[in-house]
Amino acid sequence: MYRNRDVEGLLYKLLLTELRKQLGMQPASVAWIAQFMLTLNRGRLPLLLIERISAVLPQFSVPQINYIASGFRVHSRTRHHSLLEQQLSYLNHMMHYAALKQLNSITNLNSLTFTVSQFVHRNQDIDESVLNELMDQYLKFLPDFRIQHVLPTARILLATRYYMPELADRLCRCVVENEQTIGRQFAVVLYVCNLINYSPCREMLETSVRLLLRHKDELSALDTLHAAVAFGLFRYLDRAVVDAIFHLNFLEKVDKELEDSTSFSYTNRLRDSLMRLNRCACLDYPEYDVPWFHEQYCRDSVVKSRREHYLTASIRDSLAVVLGGADFFVENVFTPYYYHIDFECMFDKGYEPLSCKELGLKSWTCNNVLIQEPPADSFRVAVCVLPQQLFCANEQLLLGTEVMKRRHLEIMGYKVVHIAHFEWNSMQLGDRSAKLTFLRKKLLS
C-alpha cells in the first residue's frame, strides 16, 4: 500500500487545528478525524482528540460510532507503547458505552437490522459483549419477522457466525410460510443453517427441496450449490436434486458463471461448493452413482492452500512424546476426496502405535499407499486441530463444514480426534504434563 508521509503529516496538522476550534465541531467531523488519526497509526493519540470524542459521545449515531471503531483494526495485531494502549482501551470503552446507548432508540425490527448491519459490516472486530447485546434484541422482535427481513438478517448471521437457534428457526418459518412468494432467500437461509450447524425442521427441508427444483433455472449456480450442500449436511440430499445438479445443463451453467464472473472470490466459492457437493454425494450417497471428478482441481487448489495453525507446533511436540517419537505420526495428510488431516497415526488392536515411517505414510500426500501391510485390526487416527474460526462466534459449537468432515472421515475408516483451541489453551491444561495426559486420553479412549 502506497503512503505519502508528507501529505499525511500535513493533513494531521490541519486536523489538529480543526480540533482546537472551540465551537462548531459536529459529531460527524469528530468521528471522521478520529478514524483518520487511528488509521494513520502515528503513535499516541492527541489528548485533544480524546477530549473531543468524550464531549460529543452522547450525540454519535451508529455510523459515526463505526467510523471510529473501524480505525481500531489497524491496531488489533500491533504491540503499542503503554500510553497508547491505555488510550485505545479508553476509546474502546467509550465506543462500547455509545453502542449500548443506541439500543434504547431501537423500537422496531427495521431499526434493529440497520443498527446491527452497521456494526457487523463496518467493524470486523466488534466487541463480543456489544454483539451479544445487539443480537439479544432480536428476541423482542421475532413475531414481527416478515419476508423482507430474511436476507439482511441472514447476512448478519453469516458475517458473525452467531449461533442463535430462535432466530434461525424464525428464518426457517418465514421460508415455510412464504413458499409461494419467496425467492432466493430460502437458499441463503439454508446456507446460514449449514454454516452455524443449525438443524432446520423437516418441513423447512421439504419446502426447500420443492423450491430448489422449482426455481433451479432462476437461481444462481452458487445459491443452488449452497442449498444442496446444506441438504447434504442434514442428510436430506434428494435424488432429484442430485440429478438436477449433476446434469449437463447445470454444469454448463456453472461454466458460464465462471467464465462471466469478474470476481475471483465468487469463482473460488463456486468451484469449492461444487467440489464439496461432489464429495458429499460420493461418500454419503454412493447409491446415486455420482462420479468423483474433482481430483485435478483438488491437487491444484486444495493442497496448495493449506497453512499451518499456531497450535500445530505445540501439539506436534506433545504427540511425539505421547507416541514415542516423530516416526509414529505424519503431518498434513490428504485423504481420498481431499480432506486435510493435521496429524495421522496408526494403532494396532492393543492400542500400540505403529511406525508411520515403516508403513510408508507420508506428509503432503493424498491417497497414501502403504508399503507394508499393517497388522490385522489396526486402525488409523485423524487428529484435527480446531482453531477459533471453526466454531460459532458465541458458542463452542462446531461449524457445519467440520461436522460433515468428521462424518466423512469416519465413513472412510478413521477414528477422529478433535483438539479444540479452547481445550488446548485452557487453564486446566496449563502445564505440559496436563497436555500430555489430555492427548493420551484423547488418542486411546
MOTAFEN-V192127 format. One line per field, one symbol per residue. ss: DSSP state (H for helix, E for strand, L for the rest). psi: psi as a letter, one per 20 degrees, with the letter a starting at -180 (. if undefined). A space follows every 50 residues. Layout:
ss->???
psi->???
This chain:
ss->LLLLHHHHHHHHHHHHHHHLLLLLLLHHHHHHHHHHHHHHLLLLLLHHHH HHHHHHHHHLLHHHHHHHHHHHHHHLLLLLLHHHHHHHHHHHHHHHHHHH HHHHHLLLHHHHHHHHHHHHHHLLLLLHHHHHHHHHLHHHHHHHLLHHHH HHHHHHHHHHLLLLHHHHHHHHHHHHHLLLLLLLHHHHHHHHHHHHLLLL LHHHHHHHHHHHHHHLLLLLHHHHHHHHHHHHHLLLLLHHHHHHHLLHHH HHHHHHHHHHLLLHHHHHHHHHHHHHHHHHHHHHLHHHLLLLLLHHHHHH HHHHHLLLLLHHHHHHHHHHHHHLLHHHLEEEEELLLLLEEEEEEEELLL LLEELHHHHLLLLLLELLLLLLLLLLLLEEEEEEEELHHHELLLLLLELH HHHHHHHHHHHLLEEEEEEEHHHHLLHHHLLHHHHHHHHHHHHHL
psi->pppohggggghggghgghhiphqjoqhggggggggghghhljbqqphhgg ggghhjgiiprghhhhgghhiihhihkpprqhghgggggggggghgghgh hhhhioirhgggggggggggiinhlppghggggghhhhhhjhiiprhiig ghghhghghikponhgghhhgghhgghkhiiqcihhhhghhggggjlpor rhhgggghgggghhjhhhqqhggghgghhghggjlknqhhgghhglqhgg hhgghghhhhpjohgghghgghhgggggggggghmhiikpqokkghghhh gggiiqqpqhhggghgghghggijriijqqqmqprqjlpppgqprqqaij kpqqohghhjpqqkpqlpopippqqqjrqqpooppnrhijqqhjqlpqqh hhghggghhhhjjqppopoqhhghjrhhkhrhhhgggghggghi.
